[in-house]
Amino acid sequence: MSEYFTCILQPNLVVRHAWWTVSHQKIIDVLGLSDDKLGIERRFLRGVAPEGDMNRWAPDEDDLEHLPTWYLENENGYREKVAAIVARANNYKARNDVLYADYEAKHDALDDHGYTAKHALLYADYEARRALLYVDYAAIPGAVEKATIS
């Protein structure tokens, strides 16, 4: 899936997002939101920046002609806030991609076959380094914790 940055917009310039999913529905579920209002009555909107590209940023709703007033009155504010978050998310993704490429190169260089203790240690090292990156991502305002879903 190319849409690696998705978010939920809420009134008062609240933008919620998650590193662990590109699914709007999973974020909605974690936040306990109800999708029972339509059009201008909506209490949240889905947003997407395909491939982390703010030039392609848009609300991701079927009915774009009837967006809520709280969004329309602050559209530029939401765009600016999302742009700042996307820039940090892009940085996180790029750093994670480098970590994973390093892990894959080291994994491929192992001369043994099958899953061994060397593989386990190598993967544990990757996960530990990735966890440090996650701490940075979790500090981005609006980040949603995965651990909160059942």
C-alpha positions as CSV (number, residue, x, y, z in Angstrom):
1,M,0.0,0.0,0.0
2,S,1.4,3.4,-1.0
3,E,-0.6,5.4,1.5
4,Y,1.8,5.2,4.5
5,F,0.6,8.3,6.2
6,T,-3.0,8.4,7.3
7,C,-4.6,10.4,10.1
8,I,-7.8,11.4,11.8
9,L,-8.7,15.1,12.0
10,Q,-10.8,16.3,14.9
11,P,-12.2,19.7,16.0
12,N,-9.8,22.2,17.5
13,L,-6.9,21.4,15.2
14,V,-6.4,17.9,16.6
15,V,-4.6,15.5,14.3
16,R,-4.2,11.8,15.4
17,H,-1.9,9.3,13.6
18,A,-0.1,6.1,14.2
19,W,3.3,4.6,13.1
20,W,1.9,1.1,13.3
21,T,-0.9,1.3,10.8
22,V,-2.1,3.1,7.7
23,S,-5.7,2.0,8.5
24,H,-8.0,4.8,9.4
25,Q,-10.4,2.3,11.0
26,K,-7.8,1.0,13.4
27,I,-7.0,4.5,14.6
28,I,-10.8,5.2,14.9
29,D,-11.2,2.0,16.9
30,V,-8.3,2.9,19.2
31,L,-9.7,6.3,19.8
32,G,-13.2,4.9,20.4
33,L,-14.8,7.2,17.8
34,S,-18.2,6.6,16.3
35,D,-18.8,7.1,12.6
36,D,-22.5,7.9,13.1
37,K,-22.6,11.4,11.7
38,L,-22.4,12.5,8.1
39,G,-21.5,15.6,6.1
40,I,-21.2,18.8,8.1
41,E,-22.2,17.0,11.3
42,R,-19.1,14.8,11.3
43,R,-17.0,14.7,14.4
44,F,-13.9,13.6,12.7
45,L,-12.4,13.3,9.2
46,R,-10.0,10.9,7.7
47,G,-6.9,12.3,6.0
48,V,-4.2,10.9,3.8
49,A,-0.9,12.0,2.4
50,P,0.0,9.2,-0.2
51,E,3.6,8.2,0.2
52,G,4.0,11.0,2.7
53,D,3.6,13.6,0.0
54,M,2.0,16.8,1.2
55,N,1.3,17.9,-2.4
56,R,-1.1,15.0,-2.5
57,W,-2.6,15.7,1.0
58,A,-6.4,15.7,1.2
59,P,-9.3,14.6,3.5
60,D,-10.1,11.0,2.6
61,E,-13.9,11.1,2.6
62,D,-16.5,10.1,0.1
63,D,-18.4,13.4,0.5
64,L,-15.9,16.2,0.0
65,E,-18.7,18.7,-0.8
66,H,-20.1,18.6,2.7
67,L,-17.2,18.9,5.1
68,P,-17.7,20.1,8.7
69,T,-17.5,23.8,9.5
70,W,-14.8,23.1,12.1
71,Y,-12.6,21.8,9.3
72,L,-13.4,24.4,6.7
73,E,-12.8,27.3,9.0
74,N,-9.3,26.0,9.9
75,E,-8.4,24.2,6.7
76,N,-5.0,25.9,6.4
77,G,-4.3,25.3,10.1
78,Y,-5.0,21.5,9.6
79,R,-2.8,21.5,6.5
80,E,0.1,23.1,8.4
81,K,-0.3,20.8,11.3
82,V,-0.4,17.7,9.1
83,A,2.6,19.0,7.1
84,A,4.7,19.3,10.3
85,I,3.6,15.8,11.4
86,V,4.2,14.3,7.9
87,A,7.8,15.8,7.8
88,R,8.6,14.1,11.1
89,A,6.9,10.9,10.0
90,N,8.9,10.9,6.8
91,N,12.1,11.3,8.8
92,Y,11.0,8.3,11.0
93,K,10.3,6.2,7.9
94,A,13.5,7.1,6.2
95,R,15.5,6.2,9.3
96,N,13.6,3.0,9.8
97,D,14.2,2.1,6.2
98,V,18.0,2.5,6.7
99,L,17.8,0.4,9.9
100,Y,15.9,-2.4,8.1
101,A,18.3,-2.3,5.1
102,D,21.2,-2.7,7.5
103,Y,19.5,-5.6,9.2
104,E,18.8,-7.3,5.8
105,A,22.4,-6.9,4.7
106,K,23.7,-8.4,7.9
107,H,21.1,-11.2,7.7
108,D,22.1,-12.0,4.1
109,A,25.8,-12.0,5.1
110,L,25.3,-14.8,7.7
111,D,26.9,-17.9,6.3
112,D,24.6,-20.4,8.2
113,H,21.3,-21.6,6.9
114,G,18.0,-21.6,8.7
115,Y,17.1,-19.8,11.8
116,T,19.8,-19.8,14.4
117,A,20.9,-17.9,17.5
118,K,22.8,-15.5,15.3
119,H,19.6,-14.6,13.5
120,A,17.8,-14.1,16.7
121,L,20.5,-11.8,18.1
122,L,20.6,-9.9,14.8
123,Y,16.8,-9.4,14.8
124,A,16.8,-8.4,18.5
125,D,19.4,-5.8,17.8
126,Y,17.3,-4.4,14.9
127,E,14.2,-4.3,17.1
128,A,16.1,-2.5,19.9
129,R,17.4,0.1,17.5
130,R,13.9,0.5,16.0
131,A,12.4,0.9,19.4
132,L,14.6,4.0,19.9
133,L,13.2,5.4,16.7
134,Y,9.7,4.7,17.9
135,V,10.3,6.8,21.0
136,D,11.0,9.7,18.6
137,Y,7.9,9.0,16.6
138,A,5.7,8.6,19.7
139,A,6.8,12.1,20.8
140,I,5.1,13.6,17.7
141,P,2.0,15.4,18.9
142,G,-1.1,13.3,18.2
143,A,0.6,9.9,18.0
144,V,-1.7,7.1,18.9
145,E,-0.4,4.2,20.9
146,K,-0.9,0.7,19.5
147,A,-1.0,-0.8,23.0
148,T,-4.3,0.8,23.7
149,I,-6.2,-1.5,21.3
150,S,-7.4,-5.0,22.4
